[in-house]
Amino acid sequence: MSRFLTILFIWSVLLLSTLITGTVAAEEVQPSILVVYSSTQEDPGPNIHRLDMVAGHFTKDVRIVAANDLNESHIKEATHLIYFGEVKLKIPKEVKEYINQFPGKIIAFGHNYEQFRPFHFINHQGTVQVDQYTVTNQDNHTLPLPEKREISDIKNSDATKEWITAGRHYPLLLQKGDYYYYAADELTLDDMIVFGEVLHYILEIDHLKEHPAYFRLEDVHPLLDPKLLKDSAHVLLENDIPFMISVTPVYVNPKTGERYRLSDAPDLLQVLKDLQSQGAAIVLHGYTDQACSLPTGSGFEFIGCEEDSQLPKEVIEERIRKGTEELVLHGLEPVSFESSHYMIPQNGYESVRPFFTLYTGQLQLSDDNWRIMDESPFLTTPSFLKGIALIPETLRYKKHAQSSIEDMERRIHQLSAARDSVMSAFYHPYLGPDGLEEMIATMNDVPTIAWKDISQQAELTWKKKGVVLAEHHEQKPVPEQPKATIFSILASVPWSGLIIGFSSAVMIIVISFIQKSRWRKYDQ
């Protein structure tokens, strides 16, 4: 009996330790990336935002710090460090020491790398013009550049590996031990693609080799012919493709002062509701998608009328609230936000966050010039989005000209250099369904494409803001829940907790048994 109890005790201890170890191992440990930059401007600029977008594909723990503000606490909290030298300048001695003594992997971009001891292996020989990039670990996938780029000539450096080459024989990303150097002081979309692919290896994060795909029907407003929307949606449904519908709930005609709401377009509203019930994800595309004397569809809603002006954060938030309420009051539940023409200042992202956890499209990267915007090649949660996840638009849209399909094919080739880049596009229903079929066929030719439904990623945070007004809200029908089975009941049970609790109970009983047995022997 005592032998049996001993075995039972050992089994319980082993089971408990295995469960605890497994639980800890199951928790994903994300890298903590510290980005240090040297620039002529105080706040992070477009290059740093692009770098933030790439880093945000791998972790939500990204911290951006100006070199002059770097301190010991930043270094202690980071697992990886990226230094970006946008301009040539003298690095403070204390900052150099922090970076010299950093114990993890360091990646340096652009200028000033020679002031750090780990990068003395780089041999700079001036600059060169290049017209293509090649990722050496991706079957030498080559990206032709839209225009020639100037990079540093470092081809005689004492490196152990060339990850990316430029032109015919110039290294772009070199490695020696734990130190990497990227020979450019500016990031473009092509740089983001190739650097993002190699970052999988540097961070030792092996993402699935598939291209998430998204599609959006764009610029739906109360004056759109509902048949055009229905016909385009039919193509997507027939091809079993999940899709978004970007809706502007109020159309404004500034010449007449008239405002048209969804309630003024009952046929369109019914089509939207039907498509929503069939799985379409509704995206709020501004409240009126216009500003001042401009008509709906002209954009500028969130930056104001003047060139590169900025609206107060409260005004932006109020317009997002009104747009959300307008949709919800008509039975439509938006799962993501898309700014008008992608234009929104940096503080505008803070206004989006209370309502949405997903943002769709491109991102404005400068408050000084709204034209400076870009997409991420990857799904990402960059730090400047304040916790919002980005569903980027990467393939653009179908225009009247045939060349737009050729442009899409070129973009697909560029993006294919990275294992998990996003393939996403949008289409205007007013063009009719024929062009849409051609777009879908082009995207489906991507070998590892994987269509995604953003509704499964969204959290309806606007409900926490009191947007849902129960007395007016037309509730969506609640889908009938499947009847519970023994399997579904078992699947919902928190087994790890029960097993741990059971094991603990068994251990206590076994110990008590052993102790009582000893007492009986002693009494006898």
C-alpha positions in Angstrom: 0.0 0.0 0.0 2.8 2.4 0.9 4.5 1.7 -2.4 1.3 2.5 -4.3 0.8 5.7 -2.4 4.4 6.7 -3.1 4.0 6.1 -6.9 0.7 8.1 -6.8 2.4 11.0 -5.0 5.3 11.1 -7.5 2.9 11.0 -10.5 0.9 13.9 -9.0 4.0 16.0 -8.5 5.3 15.3 -12.1 1.9 16.1 -13.6 1.6 19.3 -11.7 5.1 20.5 -12.7 4.5 19.5 -16.3 1.3 21.6 -16.4 2.9 24.6 -14.9 6.0 24.4 -17.2 3.7 24.0 -20.2 1.6 27.0 -19.3 4.7 29.2 -18.9 6.1 27.9 -22.2 2.8 28.5 -24.0 2.9 32.2 -23.2 4.4 34.0 -26.2 7.5 36.0 -25.2 7.7 39.1 -27.5 10.9 40.9 -28.2 11.3 44.4 -26.7 12.7 46.6 -29.4 14.3 49.9 -28.7 14.6 52.3 -31.6 17.1 55.1 -31.1 17.2 57.9 -33.7 19.4 60.9 -34.5 17.6 63.6 -36.5 17.3 67.3 -37.1 13.7 67.3 -35.8 12.6 66.6 -32.3 9.8 64.2 -33.0 10.0 60.9 -35.0 9.7 61.5 -38.7 8.4 59.4 -41.6 11.5 57.1 -41.6 11.1 56.3 -38.0 7.4 55.7 -38.4 8.1 53.2 -41.2 10.6 51.4 -39.1 8.0 51.4 -36.3 5.6 49.7 -38.7 8.0 47.0 -39.5 9.0 46.4 -35.9 5.3 46.4 -34.9 4.8 43.3 -37.1 6.8 41.3 -34.6 6.0 42.8 -31.3 3.8 45.3 -29.5 6.7 46.3 -27.3 8.4 49.0 -29.4 9.9 52.1 -27.8 11.0 55.1 -29.8 13.6 57.4 -28.2 15.7 60.3 -29.5 19.4 59.7 -29.1 19.8 62.7 -26.8 17.1 61.3 -24.5 18.5 57.8 -24.2 19.1 56.6 -20.6 20.1 53.4 -18.8 16.5 52.4 -18.1 15.7 52.2 -21.9 18.7 49.9 -22.4 17.8 47.6 -19.5 14.3 47.0 -20.7 15.2 46.2 -24.3 16.1 42.8 -25.9 17.0 44.4 -29.3 18.3 47.8 -30.3 17.9 49.6 -33.6 19.9 52.8 -34.2 18.8 55.0 -37.1 21.1 57.9 -38.1 19.1 60.1 -40.4 21.8 62.8 -40.4 25.5 63.0 -39.6 26.2 64.4 -36.1 28.3 63.8 -33.1 26.8 61.3 -30.6 27.1 62.3 -26.9 29.7 60.2 -25.1 27.2 58.8 -22.6 24.8 57.7 -25.4 27.7 55.9 -27.2 28.6 54.0 -24.1 25.0 52.9 -23.6 24.9 51.5 -27.2 28.4 50.0 -27.0 27.6 48.1 -23.9 24.2 46.9 -25.0 24.2 43.1 -24.5 21.7 42.1 -27.3 21.6 42.3 -31.1 22.1 45.8 -32.6 21.0 47.0 -36.0 22.3 50.3 -37.3 20.9 52.3 -40.2 22.4 55.2 -42.1 24.9 57.6 -40.5 27.0 57.7 -37.3 27.5 54.0 -37.0 31.3 54.4 -37.0 31.0 56.1 -33.6 30.0 52.8 -32.1 32.7 50.2 -31.4 30.7 47.2 -32.6 30.5 48.6 -36.1 34.2 49.1 -36.8 33.9 46.2 -39.3 32.1 48.5 -41.8 34.3 49.9 -44.5 32.6 52.9 -46.0 33.8 53.9 -49.5 31.4 56.7 -50.5 28.0 56.2 -52.1 26.6 54.4 -55.2 23.4 54.5 -57.2 21.4 51.2 -57.3 18.3 50.1 -59.2 17.3 46.8 -57.5 17.4 44.9 -54.2 18.0 41.1 -53.8 17.1 39.1 -50.7 19.8 36.4 -50.6 17.8 34.0 -48.3 14.7 34.1 -50.5 16.0 32.3 -53.5 17.6 35.5 -54.5 14.2 37.3 -55.0 15.0 40.5 -56.8 13.0 43.7 -56.5 13.4 46.3 -59.3 13.2 49.8 -57.7 10.9 52.4 -59.2 13.8 54.8 -59.3 17.5 54.7 -58.5 18.5 54.9 -54.9 21.6 56.2 -53.3 23.2 53.9 -50.7 26.5 53.6 -48.9 29.2 51.6 -50.7 30.4 49.1 -48.0 31.4 46.1 -50.2 34.8 45.6 -48.7 33.6 45.4 -45.1 34.7 42.6 -42.8 31.3 41.0 -42.5 30.3 37.3 -42.1 27.0 37.5 -44.0 25.3 39.6 -46.7 21.5 39.4 -46.1 20.4 41.9 -48.8 22.4 43.1 -51.8 21.7 46.2 -54.0 22.4 46.7 -57.6 24.5 43.9 -59.0 27.0 43.5 -56.2 26.7 46.0 -53.4 25.8 44.8 -49.9 22.8 46.6 -48.3 22.4 44.6 -45.1 25.5 43.1 -43.5 26.0 41.0 -40.4 29.0 40.3 -38.1 28.1 38.4 -35.0 25.2 40.2 -33.2 25.7 43.4 -35.2 23.9 44.3 -38.4 24.3 47.4 -40.7 21.8 48.7 -43.2 23.5 50.9 -45.7 20.8 53.5 -46.3 19.6 56.6 -44.4 16.0 56.5 -45.8 13.3 53.8 -45.7 11.0 53.3 -48.6 8.3 50.6 -49.0 10.8 48.4 -50.8 13.2 48.8 -47.9 10.4 47.8 -45.5 9.7 44.7 -47.5 13.2 43.3 -47.7 14.2 44.4 -44.1 11.0 42.9 -42.7 11.7 39.6 -44.3 15.3 39.4 -42.8 14.0 40.6 -39.5 12.3 37.2 -39.1 15.8 35.7 -38.9 17.3 38.4 -36.7 14.5 38.2 -34.2 14.2 34.4 -34.6 10.5 34.6 -35.2 9.3 32.1 -37.9 6.0 33.5 -39.1 3.8 31.3 -41.3 4.7 31.6 -45.0 1.4 32.8 -46.3 0.1 36.1 -47.5 -3.0 37.4 -45.6 -5.4 38.9 -48.2 -8.1 41.5 -47.7 -10.6 43.1 -50.0 -12.7 46.3 -49.6 -15.6 47.8 -51.5 -14.9 51.5 -51.2 -16.8 54.8 -51.0 -20.3 53.6 -50.3 -22.5 56.5 -49.4 -26.3 57.3 -49.4 -26.3 58.4 -53.1 -24.7 55.3 -54.5 -26.9 53.1 -56.7 -27.6 50.0 -54.5 -27.6 47.7 -57.5 -23.9 48.5 -58.2 -23.0 47.6 -54.6 -25.1 44.4 -54.8 -23.5 43.3 -58.1 -19.9 43.8 -56.9 -20.7 42.1 -53.6 -22.2 39.2 -55.5 -18.8 38.6 -57.3 -17.0 38.4 -53.9 -19.7 36.1 -52.4 -19.6 33.8 -55.4 -15.8 33.5 -55.0 -16.2 32.8 -51.3 -14.0 35.9 -50.5 -14.6 37.7 -47.2 -14.8 41.5 -47.7 -15.2 44.9 -46.2 -17.6 47.7 -47.2 -16.3 51.1 -46.5 -19.3 53.3 -45.7 -19.6 57.1 -45.3 -23.0 57.5 -43.6 -23.8 61.1 -44.5 -23.4 62.7 -48.0 -23.0 66.4 -48.1 -23.7 68.7 -51.1 -22.1 72.0 -50.1 -23.6 73.9 -53.1 -27.1 73.2 -51.9 -26.5 72.5 -48.3 -28.3 69.2 -48.5 -27.3 66.3 -46.4 -28.4 62.8 -47.3 -28.4 60.1 -44.7 -28.8 56.3 -44.9 -32.4 56.7 -43.9 -32.9 58.7 -47.2 -31.6 55.6 -49.1 -33.7 52.7 -47.8 -32.8 50.4 -50.8 -29.1 50.9 -50.2 -29.5 50.5 -46.5 -31.3 47.1 -47.0 -28.5 45.9 -49.3 -25.9 46.9 -46.7 -27.9 45.0 -44.0 -28.3 41.9 -46.2 -24.6 41.9 -47.0 -23.7 42.4 -43.3 -25.8 39.4 -42.4 -23.9 37.4 -45.1 -20.6 38.2 -43.4 -19.5 41.6 -44.9 -17.5 43.7 -42.5 -18.6 47.3 -42.2 -15.8 50.0 -42.1 -16.5 53.6 -41.0 -15.1 55.8 -43.8 -15.4 59.1 -42.0 -18.7 60.9 -41.1 -19.1 62.9 -44.3 -15.7 62.3 -46.0 -15.4 66.0 -46.8 -14.6 69.4 -45.3 -15.7 73.0 -45.8 -17.0 73.7 -49.3 -15.9 70.3 -50.8 -18.4 67.6 -51.6 -18.4 64.1 -50.0 -15.6 62.0 -51.4 -13.0 64.8 -51.5 -11.4 63.9 -48.1 -9.7 66.4 -45.7 -12.4 65.7 -43.1 -9.9 65.1 -40.3 -7.2 67.7 -41.2 -9.3 70.8 -42.0 -9.6 73.1 -45.0 -6.2 74.7 -45.0 -3.1 73.1 -46.5 -1.6 70.9 -43.8 -3.7 72.3 -41.0 -4.7 70.3 -38.0 -8.0 69.9 -36.2 -8.2 69.6 -32.4 -8.3 66.0 -31.1 -11.8 66.6 -29.7 -13.2 67.6 -33.1 -11.8 64.5 -34.7 -13.2 62.3 -31.9 -16.6 63.9 -32.2 -16.8 63.2 -36.0 -15.8 59.6 -35.4 -18.5 59.3 -32.8 -21.2 60.8 -35.1 -20.2 58.6 -37.9 -20.3 55.5 -35.7 -23.7 56.5 -34.2 -25.1 57.1 -37.7 -24.2 53.5 -38.7 -25.3 51.9 -35.5 -28.6 53.6 -35.5 -29.4 52.1 -38.8 -28.4 48.5 -37.8 -24.8 48.5 -39.1 -22.0 47.6 -36.8 -18.6 48.9 -37.9 -15.6 46.8 -37.1 -12.8 49.1 -38.4 -12.0 52.7 -39.2 -10.7 54.2 -42.5 -9.8 57.9 -42.5 -10.9 60.1 -45.5 -8.2 59.7 -48.1 -6.0 58.3 -45.4 -5.4 61.8 -44.1 -5.3 62.2 -40.3 -2.8 63.8 -37.9 -0.8 61.9 -35.4 -3.2 62.9 -32.5 -6.0 61.7 -34.6 -5.0 58.1 -34.0 -5.6 58.7 -30.3 -9.1 59.8 -31.2 -9.7 56.5 -33.1 -8.6 54.2 -30.3 -11.6 54.6 -28.0 -13.9 53.4 -30.8 -11.9 50.9 -32.9 -9.1 48.5 -32.5 -8.6 48.1 -36.3 -7.5 50.7 -38.8 -7.8 50.1 -42.5 -5.6 51.6 -45.3 -2.5 53.7 -45.4 -1.1 55.9 -42.7 -0.3 59.6 -42.7 3.3 59.9 -41.5 3.8 63.6 -41.1 1.7 66.4 -39.6 3.7 68.9 -41.8 2.7 67.3 -45.1 -0.4 65.2 -45.5 1.0 63.8 -48.8 3.6 61.9 -46.9 1.8 58.6 -46.2 2.6 55.0 -46.7 1.3 51.5 -46.0 3.0 48.7 -44.1 3.8 45.6 -46.1 2.7 43.6 -43.0 0.0 43.3 -40.5 1.3 45.5 -37.7 0.6 47.4 -34.4 3.1 50.3 -34.5 3.5 52.3 -31.4 2.3 55.5 -32.9 -1.1 53.9 -33.5 -1.7 53.8 -29.8 -2.7 50.1 -29.6 -4.6 50.0 -32.9 -3.8 47.2 -35.3 -3.3 48.1 -39.0 -4.9 46.3 -41.9 -2.8 47.8 -44.6 -3.9 48.5 -48.2 -1.0 47.3 -50.4 -2.2 46.6 -53.9 -4.1 49.8 -54.6 -7.3 49.7 -56.7 -8.7 49.1 -60.1 -8.8 52.2 -62.3 -10.4 52.6 -65.7 -7.1 51.9 -67.4 -5.8 48.4 -67.9 -2.4 49.5 -66.6 -3.8 49.3 -63.0 -3.8 45.5 -63.2 -0.2 45.6 -64.4 0.6 47.9 -61.5 -1.0 45.4 -59.1 1.0 42.5 -60.6 4.2 44.5 -60.1 3.3 45.2 -56.5 2.5 41.5 -55.9 6.0 40.7 -57.1 7.6 43.2 -54.8 5.6 42.1 -51.8 6.4 38.4 -52.5 9.9 39.0 -51.3 8.6 38.8 -47.8 7.0 35.5 -46.6 3.9 37.0 -44.9 3.4 40.4 -46.6 -0.2 41.5 -46.9 -2.1 41.4 -50.3 -5.0 43.8 -50.0 -6.9 46.0 -52.4 -10.1 47.9 -52.9 -12.7 48.5 -55.6 -15.3 51.2 -56.3 -18.6 49.5 -57.0 -19.6 52.3 -59.4 -17.2 50.8 -61.9 -19.5 47.7 -62.3 -18.5 44.1 -61.5 -16.4 43.2 -64.6 -13.2 44.9 -63.4 -13.6 43.4 -60.0 -13.5 39.8 -61.4 -10.2 40.6 -63.0 -8.8 41.9 -59.8 -9.8 38.9 -57.8 -8.3 36.6 -60.5 -5.0 38.4 -60.3 -4.9 38.2 -56.5 -5.9 34.5 -56.5 -2.8 33.8 -58.7 -0.6 34.4 -55.6 0.5 30.9 -54.6 0.2 31.3 -50.8 -2.6 33.7 -50.6 -5.0 33.3 -47.5 -8.2 35.3 -47.5 -9.0 36.8 -44.0 -12.1 38.1 -42.4 -11.3 41.2 -40.3 -14.5 40.7 -38.2 -12.7 37.9 -36.4 -9.9 40.3 -35.4 -12.1 43.2 -34.3 -13.2 44.4 -30.9 -16.2 46.7 -30.9 -14.8 49.2 -28.4 -17.3 51.8 -29.5 -19.9 49.9 -27.5 -17.9 50.9 -24.4 -18.3 54.6 -25.4 -22.0 54.5 -25.1 -22.6 54.7 -28.9 -25.2 52.0 -28.9 -28.5 53.7 -28.1 -30.8 50.9 -27.3 -34.1 52.8 -27.8 -33.2 53.6 -31.4 -30.8 50.9 -32.4 -32.1 48.3 -34.8 -30.5 45.2 -33.4 -29.0 42.7 -35.8 -30.7 39.3 -35.5 -28.8 37.1 -33.1 -27.6 33.9 -34.9 -29.1 30.7 -33.5 -26.6 29.1 -31.3 -25.8 25.4 -32.0 -27.2 23.0 -29.5 -24.8 22.0 -26.8 -23.2 18.5 -27.2 -21.1 16.6 -24.8 -18.1 17.5 -27.0 -18.8 21.2 -26.9 -19.4 21.1 -23.2 -16.1 19.3 -22.7 -14.3 21.7 -25.0 -15.4 24.7 -22.9 -14.1 23.2 -19.6 -10.9 24.9 -18.3 -9.1 21.6 -18.1 -5.7 23.0 -17.1 -7.2 24.6 -14.0 -9.2 21.5 -13.0 -6.2 19.2 -13.5 -4.0 21.4 -11.4 -6.6 21.6 -8.7 -7.2 17.8 -8.8 -3.5 17.1 -8.7 -3.1 19.4 -5.7 -6.0 17.7 -3.9 -4.5 14.2 -4.6 -1.1 15.4 -3.3 -2.7 16.5 0.0 -4.6 13.3 0.4 -1.5 11.2 -0.4 0.6 13.1 2.1 -2.1 12.7 4.7 -2.4 9.0 4.1 1.4 8.5 4.4 1.5 10.6 7.6 -1.4 8.6 9.1 0.3 5.3 8.1 3.4 6.3 9.9 1.4 7.3 13.0 -0.3 3.9 13.0 3.1 2.1 12.8 4.4 4.2 15.6 1.3 3.4 17.8 1.7 -0.3 17.1 
